[in-house]
Amino acid sequence: MVAEDSAQILRQQVRAWLQANVPVGWRQAMTNSEQAAFVQLQRQWFGKLSAAGYATPHWPSEWPGGGRSLADQKVIYEEVARADAPRLILFFVALYHAACTLLECGSDAQRQTYLPKILAGEIWCQGFSEPNAGSDLASLKTRAERRGDNYVINGQKTWSTMAQYADRCLLLARTSKAEVPQAGLTYLLVDMHAPGVTVRPIAQITGDDEFAEIFFDDVEVPIEERIGEEGEGWAVAQATLASERGLTLVELSHRMRYALPLIAAQMRDSGREQDAALRRDLGRLIARVDATCALADRYLLKRISGEEAAGDASVVKLYYATTLREFSLLGSRIAGLAGQYDRGFMRGATQETGNWPVDFINSFNWSIAGGSNEIQRNIIAERMLGMPREPRSWQMTAR
Ligand SMILES: Cc1cc2nc3c(=O)[nH]c(=O)nc-3n(C[C@H](O)[C@H](O)[C@H](O)COP(=O)(O)OP(=O)(O)OC[C@H]3O[C@@H](n4cnc5c(N)ncnc54)[C@H](O)[C@@H]3O)c2cc1C
């Protein structure tokens, strides 16, 4: 059978499966929902998707659901987006950031220990940013001090997505002071239920609290939980960031494409179908969304074929974040003043809700999370285009 036929067969299978299994009315159920209902929906959906083999298309073939060809991965991402299935926001750090880091930089023992736990539904969070270390990540101050067979962690992380639910944390900590700040960092896996870990959720303007502060007070981490060598955490962190900036955006880009009719319908319903300015801007948005999907697909192809180059993931992230902003801004313009009426927030369903002002506020997430738009532009300029670095006074150890 030729590859195209097999991808077509898979498409039909996935589409039929999604039609039968996507929880009906899940968006309404998540509007102003309690945390417990959100966790329940996410767990049930993850259980179903992973049992069907559609939650881990990017994993290698030795793992259930993995070993998919490029064509098959694309089919799954596209169909999940097309069906407007719940986004696996509670599990995406585990399935993407953690799994990609373990696969690329972890030991066999770490992969054998943690990947099955992720498949069984463990929740992970990413502990990189600190109150004074975001863009300038290498200036982070959380300490990991070696004592016998353990590291002892002291410090604070912030903006950690889903940390209040997490079982494990991908932690970047300082093990030594070095002349080059990146050189003294070490990458550790921390049990979030260990003594000395305190998590405090951060309330957001939208009403959600999808991220949290984490405090580490003499938290012991066995040395086997270190990924890579001591002092080499910066290189390991790049694997995590590449997954965050590139891979996770393939499905999300296609979600925007399938949500475009929401905007067109709103124009129709508000009797502004013939409004020339709106028609022009919708046309422009459709072209931008298409370009975003093409960039995301090209990134996937490069990643699978081992041709990913410095800055590729940043291009996808930057383009996605700016298109998403335009998307929800156009929706807000069409919705007009009536659209400002508070219709509540959708927990964990942060985009394409049709509640445009909230979507617009939420779109700022993507221009900051995983490194801000400005930092992505710096990376593209320096690492991809070979332009000179910023003047010394501005030079930071950006992510
Ligand atoms: C929704 C969301 C989820 C997040 N989830 C996580 C998570 O799970 N784990 C985690 O560790 N972190 C997470 N973060 C944190 C995120 O990585 C940081 O917020 C981000 O890196 C920016 O850092 P900062 O907030 O400290 O801003 P700052 O670094 O203080 O930046 C402030 C402003 O200055 C600009 N700026 C800074 N340096 C430069 C420069 N060199 N050149 C040009 N402009 C510059 C920035 O672009 C920004 O506009 C999340 C953030 C958001 C919004």
The ligand as an SDF file (V2000), in Angstrom:
LIG
                    3D

 53 58  0  0  0  0  0  0  0  0999 V2000
    1.0160   31.2840   30.0900 C   0  0  0  0  0  0  0  0  0  0  0  0
    2.4250   31.1440   30.5790 C   0  0  0  0  0  0  0  0  0  0  0  0
    2.8870   29.9020   30.9610 C   0  0  0  0  0  0  0  0  0  0  0  0
    4.1760   29.7630   31.4310 C   0  0  0  0  0  0  0  0  0  0  0  0
    4.5830   28.5330   31.8420 N   0  0  0  0  0  0  0  0  0  0  0  0
    5.8240   28.3770   32.3460 C   0  0  0  0  0  0  0  0  0  0  0  0
    6.2360   27.0970   32.8450 C   0  0  0  0  0  0  0  0  0  0  0  0
    5.4860   26.1200   32.8210 O   0  0  0  0  0  0  0  0  0  0  0  0
    7.4690   27.0060   33.3730 N   0  0  0  0  0  0  0  0  0  0  0  0
    8.3410   28.0530   33.4110 C   0  0  0  0  0  0  0  0  0  0  0  0
    9.4540   27.8730   33.8710 O   0  0  0  0  0  0  0  0  0  0  0  0
    7.9710   29.2770   32.9690 N   0  0  0  0  0  0  0  0  0  0  0  0
    6.7450   29.4630   32.4340 C   0  0  0  0  0  0  0  0  0  0  0  0
    6.3450   30.6930   31.9920 N   0  0  0  0  0  0  0  0  0  0  0  0
    7.2520   31.8440   32.1570 C   0  0  0  0  0  0  0  0  0  0  0  0
    7.8470   32.3680   30.8660 C   0  0  0  0  0  0  0  0  0  0  0  0
    8.8110   31.4970   30.3440 O   0  0  0  0  0  0  0  0  0  0  0  0
    8.4360   33.7570   31.1760 C   0  0  0  0  0  0  0  0  0  0  0  0
    7.3810   34.5920   31.5940 O   0  0  0  0  0  0  0  0  0  0  0  0
    9.1470   34.3560   29.9790 C   0  0  0  0  0  0  0  0  0  0  0  0
   10.3400   33.6630   29.6880 O   0  0  0  0  0  0  0  0  0  0  0  0
    9.4560   35.8620   30.1760 C   0  0  0  0  0  0  0  0  0  0  0  0
   10.1330   36.0640   31.3610 O   0  0  0  0  0  0  0  0  0  0  0  0
    9.6360   37.1830   32.4140 P   0  0  0  0  0  0  0  0  0  0  0  0
    8.1770   36.9920   32.6420 O   0  0  0  0  0  0  0  0  0  0  0  0
   10.5360   37.1340   33.5830 O   0  0  0  0  0  0  0  0  0  0  0  0
    9.7940   38.5730   31.6520 O   0  0  0  0  0  0  0  0  0  0  0  0
   11.1430   39.4090   31.4910 P   0  0  0  0  0  0  0  0  0  0  0  0
   12.2570   38.4820   31.1290 O   0  0  0  0  0  0  0  0  0  0  0  0
   11.3050   40.2630   32.6790 O   0  0  0  0  0  0  0  0  0  0  0  0
   10.8190   40.3010   30.2250 O   0  0  0  0  0  0  0  0  0  0  0  0
   10.0420   41.5000   30.3110 C   0  0  0  0  0  0  0  0  0  0  0  0
    9.9750   42.1240   28.9250 C   0  0  0  0  0  0  0  0  0  0  0  0
   11.2990   42.4830   28.4790 O   0  0  0  0  0  0  0  0  0  0  0  0
   11.5850   41.8940   27.2270 C   0  0  0  0  0  0  0  0  0  0  0  0
   13.0050   41.4790   27.1560 N   0  0  0  0  0  0  0  0  0  0  0  0
   13.6910   40.8360   28.1280 C   0  0  0  0  0  0  0  0  0  0  0  0
   14.9440   40.5880   27.7190 N   0  0  0  0  0  0  0  0  0  0  0  0
   15.0410   41.0710   26.4520 C   0  0  0  0  0  0  0  0  0  0  0  0
   16.1070   41.0910   25.4810 C   0  0  0  0  0  0  0  0  0  0  0  0
   17.3010   40.5410   25.7290 N   0  0  0  0  0  0  0  0  0  0  0  0
   15.8290   41.6480   24.2650 N   0  0  0  0  0  0  0  0  0  0  0  0
   14.6080   42.2020   23.9920 C   0  0  0  0  0  0  0  0  0  0  0  0
   13.5930   42.2100   24.8870 N   0  0  0  0  0  0  0  0  0  0  0  0
   13.8060   41.6500   26.0930 C   0  0  0  0  0  0  0  0  0  0  0  0
   10.6830   40.6700   27.1510 C   0  0  0  0  0  0  0  0  0  0  0  0
   10.4040   40.2910   25.8160 O   0  0  0  0  0  0  0  0  0  0  0  0
    9.4250   41.1570   27.8660 C   0  0  0  0  0  0  0  0  0  0  0  0
    8.6110   41.8770   26.9690 O   0  0  0  0  0  0  0  0  0  0  0  0
    5.0470   30.8870   31.5130 C   0  0  0  0  0  0  0  0  0  0  0  0
    4.5860   32.1410   31.1290 C   0  0  0  0  0  0  0  0  0  0  0  0
    3.2880   32.2810   30.6720 C   0  0  0  0  0  0  0  0  0  0  0  0
    2.8060   33.6370   30.2560 C   0  0  0  0  0  0  0  0  0  0  0  0
  1  2  1  0
  2  3  1  0
  2 52  2  0
  3  4  2  0
  4  5  1  0
  4 50  1  0
  5  6  2  0
  6  7  1  0
  6 13  1  0
  7  8  2  0
  7  9  1  0
  9 10  1  0
 10 11  2  0
 10 12  1  0
 12 13  2  0
 13 14  1  0
 14 15  1  0
 14 50  1  0
 15 16  1  0
 16 17  1  0
 16 18  1  0
 18 19  1  0
 18 20  1  0
 20 21  1  0
 20 22  1  0
 22 23  1  0
 23 24  1  0
 24 25  2  0
 24 26  1  0
 24 27  1  0
 27 28  1  0
 28 29  2  0
 28 30  1  0
 28 31  1  0
 31 32  1  0
 32 33  1  0
 33 34  1  0
 33 48  1  0
 34 35  1  0
 35 36  1  0
 35 46  1  0
 36 37  1  0
 36 45  1  0
 37 38  2  0
 38 39  1  0
 39 40  1  0
 39 45  2  0
 40 41  1  0
 40 42  2  0
 42 43  1  0
 43 44  2  0
 44 45  1  0
 46 47  1  0
 46 48  1  0
 48 49  1  0
 50 51  2  0
 51 52  1  0
 52 53  1  0
M  END
$$$$
